[in-house]
């Protein structure tokens, strides 16, 4: 029987929580350059301004097909929240390129061979607006000092940071009371979410 959330059947106009961790729970981001590299790969394939390789070859662009709503990179795992627009194959294509390129970079840098991630990434479809809100909060609260953690999308939510490859608006549109910051700091429901997605 396959592991939970490994078998993926994507549908258009839907939200997905994508996550994975290092093989044998190993650290997959050892220094700042590693975090920057992984985020740079997401930007490469999601930015609306086409990027190209040093040889002048355009990288595959998923802009408009899939949107990154929130993210958090932790030393041994990552969380990504996507909105899938009109191409059911977009998330699989994006993750194959990001994970494959990052693994090749990591193995070269640290002189290792073999898989870096614990099998195929997991993808959970978000089937309600309240669940979508709670997942965004869970992702942002992954670090203990989440206000000061530099490798999450929280500054796009709280401090007006902007990039065309990070799109928090769909979460904002759902949040109709108070502020996102007050919602972020409300402990209601967090224990349940930690039980569901315990990757630490």
C-alpha positions in Angstrom: 0.0 0.0 0.0 1.5 3.4 -1.0 2.4 5.9 1.7 -0.1 8.7 2.4 -0.2 11.5 -0.1 2.3 9.9 -2.5 -0.2 8.9 -5.2 -1.2 12.2 -6.7 -4.3 12.9 -8.9 -4.3 16.6 -9.6 -7.3 18.6 -10.6 -7.5 22.2 -11.9 -8.5 25.1 -9.7 -7.3 23.4 -6.5 -4.9 24.0 -3.7 -2.1 21.5 -2.7 0.2 21.3 0.3 3.5 19.8 -1.0 6.2 18.7 1.4 9.2 16.4 1.7 12.2 15.8 3.9 15.7 14.5 3.6 16.4 10.8 3.2 16.9 9.2 6.6 15.8 12.6 8.0 19.2 14.1 7.0 19.7 17.8 6.8 19.1 19.1 3.2 20.0 22.7 3.8 23.4 23.1 5.5 24.1 26.7 4.9 22.6 29.9 3.6 23.7 29.2 0.1 21.6 26.0 0.1 18.4 27.8 1.1 19.1 30.5 -1.5 19.7 27.9 -4.2 16.4 26.1 -3.5 14.4 29.3 -3.5 16.2 30.4 -6.6 15.0 27.3 -8.4 11.4 28.0 -7.4 11.9 31.6 -8.7 13.5 30.4 -11.9 10.5 28.3 -12.8 7.7 30.5 -11.4 8.7 34.1 -12.2 6.8 35.7 -15.0 10.0 37.1 -16.5 11.5 34.2 -18.4 14.9 33.1 -17.2 17.5 31.4 -19.3 20.6 29.2 -18.7 24.2 30.5 -19.2 24.0 28.8 -22.6 20.9 30.9 -23.5 18.4 28.1 -23.2 15.0 29.2 -21.6 14.1 27.4 -18.5 10.7 25.8 -18.3 8.2 28.3 -17.0 5.2 27.3 -14.9 4.0 30.9 -14.3 0.3 31.1 -14.8 -0.1 27.3 -14.5 0.7 27.0 -10.8 1.1 29.7 -8.1 3.2 29.5 -4.9 1.1 30.9 -2.1 3.4 30.2 0.9 6.6 28.3 1.7 8.9 27.4 4.5 12.3 25.7 4.2 13.6 24.0 7.4 17.0 22.3 7.8 15.7 18.8 7.0 12.4 19.4 5.2 10.3 21.9 3.2 6.7 23.0 2.9 5.1 24.6 -0.2 1.5 25.7 -0.7 0.4 25.8 -4.3 -2.7 26.8 -6.3 -3.0 24.7 -9.4 -4.6 26.8 -12.2 -5.2 25.0 -15.4 -2.5 22.4 -16.0 -2.8 19.1 -13.9 0.8 18.2 -14.8 2.3 21.5 -13.6 3.1 20.7 -10.0 4.7 17.4 -10.9 6.8 19.1 -13.6 7.9 21.9 -11.3 8.8 19.6 -8.4 10.7 17.3 -10.7 12.9 20.2 -12.0 13.4 21.8 -8.6 14.1 18.6 -6.7 16.3 17.1 -9.4 18.4 20.3 -9.9 18.8 20.9 -6.2 19.9 17.3 -5.6 22.5 17.5 -8.3 23.8 20.8 -6.8 23.8 19.4 -3.3 25.6 16.2 -4.3 28.3 18.2 -6.2 28.8 20.6 -3.4 29.1 18.0 -0.6 30.7 15.3 -2.7 28.0 12.7 -2.2 25.9 10.4 -4.4 22.4 9.0 -4.4 19.0 10.4 -3.4 18.7 13.5 -1.2 15.0 13.4 -0.5 12.9 10.7 1.3 11.3 9.3 -1.8 8.7 11.2 -3.9 7.4 14.4 -2.4 4.0 14.3 -0.7 1.0 16.4 -1.9 -2.2 16.8 0.0 -5.2 18.5 -1.6 -6.7 21.3 0.4 -10.5 20.8 0.2 -11.9 23.8 2.3 -11.2 27.4 2.9 -10.7 27.0 6.7 -8.2 24.2 6.0 -6.4 26.4 3.5 -6.0 29.1 6.1 -4.8 26.7 8.8 -2.2 25.2 6.4 -0.8 28.6 5.6 -0.4 29.3 9.3 1.1 25.9 10.0 3.7 26.4 7.3 4.6 29.8 8.6 4.8 28.6 12.2 7.1 25.7 11.5 10.2 27.5 12.9 10.3 28.1 16.6 11.3 31.7 16.0 9.0 32.1 13.0 9.0 35.9 13.0 12.8 36.0 12.4 13.2 32.9 10.2 14.6 34.1 6.9 13.5 31.2 4.7 9.7 31.4 4.7 7.1 33.5 2.9 6.0 35.2 6.1 7.5 38.6 5.1 5.2 38.6 2.1 2.3 38.4 4.5 3.3 40.7 7.3 5.9 43.2 5.9 4.8 43.9 2.3 7.6 42.1 0.6 6.7 41.4 -3.0 7.9 39.1 -5.8 5.9 37.9 -8.8 6.6 34.3 -8.0 5.1 34.4 -4.5 1.3 35.1 -4.5 -0.2 35.5 -1.0 -3.4 37.2 -2.3 -5.5 34.1 -2.4 -5.0 33.6 1.3 -5.7 37.3 2.0 -9.0 37.1 0.1 -10.2 34.4 2.5 -9.2 36.2 5.7 -12.0 38.6 6.5 -11.5 39.3 10.2 -8.8 40.9 12.2 -5.3 40.6 10.8 -3.3 37.7 9.4 -0.8 38.3 12.2 -3.5 37.8 14.9 -4.6 34.7 13.1 -1.0 33.5 12.9 -0.5 33.8 16.7 -3.8 32.1 17.6 -3.0 28.6 18.9 -6.4 27.2 18.0 -6.1 24.2 15.8 -2.3 24.1 15.7 -1.9 20.9 17.7 -4.1 19.1 15.2 -2.1 20.4 12.2 1.2 19.4 13.9 -0.2 15.8 14.3 -1.1 15.7 10.6 2.2 17.0 9.2 4.9 16.1 11.7 8.1 16.2 9.7 10.5 17.5 12.4 
